[in-house]
Amino acid sequence: MQMPSYLVGLISVSVATIALSTAGLMTRLIDMDSATLLFWRGTISGVFLLVCLIVVRGRSVYRDFASLGLSGLAICVASAVSASFFIAALHETTVAHVAIIFATCPFAAAGLGFLMLGERPGRGALAASGIALAGVVLMIGQGGEGSIFGDLLAFAMTLTIALWTVLVRRYPDKPVLACSVLSTLLSAAFAAPFAAPLATSGEDFMVVLLFAIFGFSLGVVLLIVGSRLLPPVEAALIGAMDAPLAPLWVWLFVGEVPSGGTLVGGTVVLAAVGLHMAAATRQNMRAGTA
């Protein structure tokens, strides 16, 4: 029995969010400036994804890149810019603050989705977004952490990711792996003039290598696939799980202990996303058997 596309989208975006939420942990495990980290992560991911594209598509790889057009290029640029803001924000403020601010992405995606696609978000998704916002307010209320500059970078990252989500939904015919390859290589190109790749230690390079392949590359591909099967607000809402997950990994492996407000607010965000996913899954399963 074939799984409904909506359910495939939910699973893909959920797994992608878990994988991508480890980026904060990566920045805490290595001693590397943001430009150099972005250069190595983009280069490694781009090469790895290009190999995957060649294996999967063979001689059709040229056709995939040629079919991107201006709309595909816009998707790639939005992804590359958001990655640049993301890595910079992780170096300027706490992992918890970046994750908290990113949790506001559903609202930005809902607004852009309405303006660009004419999609009205369902009442269930809006209600879950409101609950998630309450969790964000709880976490922000702790105060005394992060920096204004880092928080501004995180907000810029959130807006560009919301734009990327809507563009992927608007142009679903663009080749997934080709977009991933170009966006990661673009992010490396953006960082190259400011990076010092030859100063990287062997240990740091191995950490970036592992996270670039198993965290970032896997996460990006699944996120692109899933975002094509979900409305922008719902894809962004599931992505809000990054808010509790990212600080959790840093807490467990590095000992960066979040405050009580972060724990409570993160639990609220995760509960809102989980309940929405469960309700949406039941609704679509019933529709499929009707």
Buried (B, 14 or more C-beta within 10 A) or exposed (E): EEEBEBBBBBBBBBBBBBBBBBBBBBBBBBEBBBBBBBBBBBBBBBBBBBEBBBEEBEEEBEEBBEEBEEEBBBBBBBBBBBBBBBBBBBBBBBBBBBBBBBBBBBBBBBBBBBEBBEBEBBEBBBBBBEBBBEBBEBBBEBEEBBEEEBBBBBBBBBBBBBBBBBBBBBBEEBBBBBBBBBBBBBBBBBBBEEBEBEEBEEEBBEBBBBBBBEBBBBBBBBBBBBBBBBBBBBBBBBBBBBBBBBBBBBBEEBEBEBBEBBBBBBEBBBBBBBBBBEBBBEEBEEEEEE
